[in-house]
């Protein structure tokens, strides 16, 4: 361990001091409100998610720093308006963690992580939450929200016993979608498509797959292959817009084969 490195408290206090100075002296920082910061915070969170998907540890470290700055920034504004202090933010989450982990800080016994999650949801209901599903942000991306809703419902036993049952449900929803396509209106088709996606997200959970991350990896793979296809077409003196689907598919398949070689 390098004893010349500042300790954690010193490093954190340096960030707080810098934030205080910027809020006082920088015209841009002085102008910001919780509402102007909101979109930037969302962007920083998605940048962190991208880094995690890519297992980019350098990027994860940098994006965590950006998000930490935002936390300190919001707390600074909160203190200015007499709403709360940074210390209250820190003490609040510390107290919550202790209260919601009675198996660590109390005498509650648990056997596995599912017991921990169930206890967590019961404690939240005792704290005044109106529903097991409360606490899932309305603005979450739909795939992530579906996962969180299913995970929360699981804590009260609303869950299939095994993945085979879930796959049966997927097939059932596929059939209902086909029937809607054949005889239903557009609204019915959309409803059944949503049901199918929801059931696939549920199946992903049983496979211990993060559906959102899996889809994002596929997005990245598609972008990579499509841009390579564009480059290959240019090398051949062609333009994708004038190529047939068969020609593009041939290039696409060659790119896929290169990846597996």
C-alpha positions as CSV (number, residue, x, y, z in Angstrom):
1,X,0.0,0.0,0.0
2,X,1.4,3.4,-1.0
3,X,1.4,5.5,2.2
4,X,2.0,8.7,0.1
5,X,-1.5,8.4,-1.3
6,X,-4.2,10.5,0.4
7,X,-6.7,8.6,2.4
8,X,-10.3,8.2,1.3
9,X,-11.7,10.9,3.6
10,X,-9.1,13.4,2.3
11,X,-9.8,12.6,-1.3
12,X,-13.6,12.9,-0.8
13,X,-13.2,16.2,1.1
14,X,-11.1,17.5,-1.8
15,X,-13.9,16.8,-4.2
16,X,-16.4,18.5,-1.9
17,X,-14.1,21.6,-1.6
18,X,-13.7,21.8,-5.4
19,X,-17.5,21.6,-5.8
20,X,-17.9,24.5,-3.2
21,X,-15.3,26.6,-5.1
22,X,-16.9,25.9,-8.5
23,X,-20.3,26.7,-7.3
24,X,-19.0,30.1,-6.0
25,X,-16.6,31.1,-8.8
26,X,-17.6,29.3,-12.1
27,X,-20.5,31.0,-14.0
28,X,-21.6,27.6,-15.5
29,X,-21.6,25.7,-12.3
30,X,-23.3,28.6,-10.5
31,X,-26.2,28.5,-13.0
32,X,-27.0,24.8,-12.7
33,X,-30.2,23.5,-11.0
34,X,-31.5,20.1,-10.1
35,X,-33.5,20.3,-13.3
36,X,-30.6,21.3,-15.6
37,X,-28.5,18.5,-14.1
38,X,-31.1,15.8,-14.6
39,X,-30.5,15.0,-18.2
40,X,-26.8,15.1,-17.8
41,X,-27.1,12.6,-14.9
42,X,-29.2,10.3,-17.1
43,X,-26.5,10.5,-19.8
44,X,-23.7,9.8,-17.3
45,X,-25.6,6.7,-16.0
46,X,-26.0,5.4,-19.5
47,X,-22.3,6.0,-20.2
48,X,-21.5,3.9,-17.1
49,X,-23.8,1.2,-18.4
50,X,-22.0,1.2,-21.7
51,X,-18.7,0.8,-19.9
52,X,-20.0,-2.1,-17.8
53,X,-21.4,-3.8,-20.9
54,X,-17.9,-3.6,-22.5
55,X,-16.2,-4.6,-19.3
56,X,-14.2,-1.4,-19.7
57,X,-12.7,-1.0,-16.2
58,X,-10.9,2.3,-17.1
59,X,-14.2,3.7,-18.4
60,X,-16.1,2.4,-15.4
61,X,-13.7,4.2,-13.0
62,X,-14.1,7.4,-15.0
63,X,-17.9,7.3,-15.2
64,X,-18.2,6.5,-11.5
65,X,-16.2,9.7,-10.9
66,X,-18.7,11.6,-13.1
67,X,-21.7,10.2,-11.2
68,X,-20.0,10.9,-7.8
69,X,-19.6,14.5,-8.9
70,X,-23.3,14.7,-9.7
71,X,-24.2,13.3,-6.3
72,X,-22.0,16.0,-4.6
73,X,-23.5,18.6,-6.9
74,X,-27.1,17.7,-6.1
75,X,-26.2,17.7,-2.4
76,X,-24.6,21.1,-2.7
77,X,-27.8,22.6,-4.3
78,X,-29.9,20.8,-1.6
79,X,-27.8,22.4,1.1
80,X,-28.1,25.9,-0.5
81,X,-31.8,25.6,-0.5
82,X,-32.0,24.3,3.1
83,X,-33.4,20.9,1.9
84,X,-30.6,18.5,3.1
85,X,-26.9,18.3,3.5
86,X,-24.4,15.9,2.0
87,X,-23.8,14.4,5.4
88,X,-27.6,13.7,5.7
89,X,-27.4,11.9,2.3
90,X,-24.5,9.7,3.5
91,X,-26.0,9.1,7.0
92,X,-29.4,8.3,5.4
93,X,-28.1,5.6,3.1
94,X,-25.9,4.2,5.9
95,X,-28.9,4.0,8.3
96,X,-31.0,2.4,5.6
97,X,-28.4,-0.3,4.8
98,X,-28.1,-1.2,8.5
99,X,-31.9,-1.3,9.0
100,X,-32.4,-3.5,5.9
101,X,-29.7,-6.0,6.7
102,X,-30.9,-7.4,10.1
103,X,-29.1,-10.6,9.2
104,X,-25.8,-8.7,9.5
105,X,-26.6,-6.1,12.1
106,X,-29.3,-7.9,14.0
107,X,-30.4,-11.5,14.9
108,X,-32.4,-12.4,11.7
109,X,-31.2,-15.6,10.1
110,X,-31.1,-16.1,6.3
111,X,-30.2,-19.1,4.2
112,X,-29.5,-17.5,0.8
113,X,-29.8,-14.4,-1.3
114,X,-33.5,-15.0,-2.0
115,X,-34.2,-14.8,1.8
116,X,-32.3,-11.5,1.8
117,X,-34.4,-10.1,-1.0
118,X,-37.7,-11.2,0.6
119,X,-36.7,-9.6,3.9
120,X,-35.7,-6.4,2.1
121,X,-39.2,-6.1,0.5
122,X,-41.0,-6.9,3.8
123,X,-39.0,-4.2,5.5
124,X,-39.8,-1.7,2.8
125,X,-43.5,-2.4,3.2
126,X,-43.1,-1.8,7.0
127,X,-41.5,1.5,6.1
128,X,-44.7,2.6,4.5
129,X,-44.4,1.4,0.9
130,X,-47.9,0.9,-0.6
131,X,-46.9,-2.0,-2.8
132,X,-44.2,-4.6,-3.4
133,X,-43.9,-3.0,-6.8
134,X,-43.4,0.5,-5.5
135,X,-39.9,2.0,-5.9
136,X,-39.6,0.9,-9.6
137,X,-39.0,4.3,-11.3
138,X,-41.6,5.1,-14.0
139,X,-38.9,6.4,-16.4
140,X,-36.8,3.2,-16.4
141,X,-36.3,1.7,-19.8
142,X,-39.0,-0.8,-20.5
143,X,-36.8,-3.9,-20.5
144,X,-35.1,-3.0,-17.2
145,X,-38.5,-2.1,-15.7
146,X,-39.9,-5.5,-16.7
147,X,-36.9,-7.3,-15.0
148,X,-37.3,-5.2,-11.8
149,X,-41.1,-5.8,-11.7
150,X,-40.7,-9.5,-12.1
151,X,-37.9,-9.6,-9.5
152,X,-40.1,-7.7,-7.0
153,X,-43.1,-9.9,-7.6
154,X,-40.9,-13.0,-7.0
155,X,-40.3,-11.8,-3.4
156,X,-43.9,-12.6,-2.5
157,X,-44.0,-15.9,-4.3
158,X,-45.5,-14.7,-7.6
159,X,-43.0,-16.7,-9.7
160,X,-42.9,-19.8,-11.9
161,X,-41.2,-22.9,-10.5
162,X,-38.9,-23.6,-13.4
163,X,-37.7,-22.3,-16.8
164,X,-39.7,-25.0,-18.6
165,X,-42.9,-23.4,-17.4
166,X,-41.7,-20.0,-18.4
167,X,-40.9,-21.2,-21.9
168,X,-44.4,-22.7,-22.2
169,X,-45.7,-19.2,-21.4
170,X,-43.4,-17.7,-24.1
171,X,-44.8,-20.2,-26.7
172,X,-48.4,-19.3,-25.5
173,X,-47.7,-15.6,-26.0
174,X,-46.2,-16.3,-29.4
175,X,-49.3,-18.1,-30.5
176,X,-51.5,-15.3,-29.2
177,X,-49.4,-12.8,-31.2
178,X,-49.8,-14.8,-34.4
179,X,-53.6,-14.9,-33.8
180,X,-53.6,-11.1,-33.3
181,X,-51.6,-10.6,-36.5
182,X,-54.1,-12.7,-38.4
183,X,-57.3,-11.3,-37.1
184,X,-56.7,-8.5,-34.6
185,X,-56.3,-4.7,-35.0
186,X,-52.9,-2.9,-34.6
187,X,-53.6,-2.2,-30.9
188,X,-54.2,-5.9,-30.2
189,X,-51.0,-6.8,-32.1
190,X,-49.0,-4.3,-30.0
191,X,-50.5,-5.6,-26.8
192,X,-49.7,-9.2,-27.6
193,X,-46.2,-8.3,-28.8
194,X,-45.6,-6.6,-25.4
195,X,-46.8,-9.7,-23.6
196,X,-44.3,-11.8,-25.6
197,X,-41.4,-9.5,-24.8
198,X,-42.4,-9.5,-21.1
199,X,-42.4,-13.3,-21.1
200,X,-39.0,-13.4,-22.9
201,X,-37.6,-11.1,-20.3
202,X,-38.9,-13.4,-17.6
203,X,-37.3,-16.4,-19.4
204,X,-34.0,-14.5,-19.5
205,X,-34.2,-14.2,-15.7
206,X,-34.6,-17.9,-15.3
207,X,-31.5,-18.4,-17.6
208,X,-29.7,-15.9,-15.3
209,X,-29.3,-13.5,-18.3
210,X,-29.6,-9.8,-18.0
211,X,-32.1,-9.1,-20.9
212,X,-31.2,-5.4,-21.2
213,X,-27.4,-6.2,-21.3
214,X,-27.9,-9.1,-23.8
215,X,-29.9,-6.8,-26.1
216,X,-27.3,-4.1,-25.9
217,X,-24.6,-6.5,-26.7
218,X,-26.6,-7.6,-29.8
219,X,-27.0,-3.9,-30.7
220,X,-23.3,-3.3,-30.5
221,X,-22.6,-6.5,-32.5
222,X,-25.1,-5.3,-35.2
223,X,-23.4,-1.9,-35.4
224,X,-20.0,-3.4,-35.7
225,X,-21.1,-5.9,-38.5
226,X,-23.1,-3.3,-40.4
227,X,-20.3,-0.7,-40.4
228,X,-17.9,-3.4,-41.6
229,X,-20.4,-4.3,-44.3
230,X,-20.5,-0.6,-45.4
231,X,-16.7,-0.6,-45.5
232,X,-16.5,-3.8,-47.5
233,X,-19.0,-2.4,-50.0
234,X,-17.0,0.7,-50.5
235,X,-13.9,-1.4,-51.1
236,X,-15.8,-3.2,-53.8
237,X,-16.9,0.1,-55.3
238,X,-20.5,-0.4,-54.4
239,X,-23.2,1.5,-52.4
240,X,-25.4,-0.4,-50.0
241,X,-28.4,1.6,-51.3
242,X,-28.0,0.1,-54.8
243,X,-27.1,-3.4,-53.7
244,X,-29.5,-6.3,-53.6
245,X,-30.4,-8.0,-50.3
246,X,-28.6,-11.1,-51.5
247,X,-25.4,-9.1,-52.2
248,X,-25.5,-7.5,-48.8
249,X,-26.3,-10.8,-47.1
250,X,-23.2,-12.4,-48.7
251,X,-21.0,-9.7,-47.2
252,X,-22.8,-10.0,-43.9
253,X,-22.2,-13.8,-43.8
254,X,-18.5,-13.4,-44.6
255,X,-18.1,-10.9,-41.7
256,X,-19.8,-13.4,-39.4
257,X,-17.5,-16.2,-40.5
258,X,-14.4,-14.0,-39.9
259,X,-15.5,-13.5,-36.3
260,X,-15.7,-17.3,-35.7
261,X,-12.4,-18.1,-37.3
